[in-house]
Amino acid sequence: MPARRSDLGEFEEVVLLAVAVLTPRAYSVAVAEELEQETGRLVSTGAVHAAL
């Protein structure tokens, strides 16, 4: 049986990119603030945790 493919959604992708940019201080609050600054949209820390 072939392995099941799981694609990242847009939000998951930008969360991972923010983590890469913010390392080593990539904790959830900093990631949410970075995403809010870059996208102009409100981002909850819970959404960041769920994406990770």
QUILIN-V676188 format. One record per residue. N is the residue number from 1. RES is the residue in one small letter. PHI is phi as a letter, one per 30 degrees, with the letter a starting at -180 (999 if undefined). NEAR is the number of other ideal C-beta (glycine too) atoms within 12 Angstrom. Layout:
n=(N	N)
res=(RES	RES)
phi=(PHI	PHI)
near=(NEAR	NEAR)
This chain:
n=(1	2	3	4	5	6	7	8	9	10	11	12	13	14	15	16	17	18	19	20	21	22	23	24	25	26	27	28	29	30	31	32	33	34	35	36	37	38	39	40	41	42	43	44	45	46	47	48	49	50	51	52)
res=(m	p	a	r	r	s	d	l	g	e	f	e	e	v	v	l	l	a	v	a	v	l	t	p	r	a	y	s	v	a	v	a	e	e	l	e	q	e	t	g	r	l	v	s	t	g	a	v	h	a	a	l)
phi=(999	d	d	d	d	b	d	d	d	e	d	e	d	d	d	d	d	d	d	d	d	d	e	c	c	c	d	e	d	d	d	d	d	d	d	d	d	d	c	i	c	d	b	d	d	d	d	d	e	d	d	d)
near=(3	4	5	6	6	7	8	14	13	14	22	21	15	26	32	22	21	31	24	14	19	23	14	9	14	22	18	24	19	22	35	31	22	28	33	20	17	17	18	8	15	14	27	19	21	14	21	29	16	15	25	19)
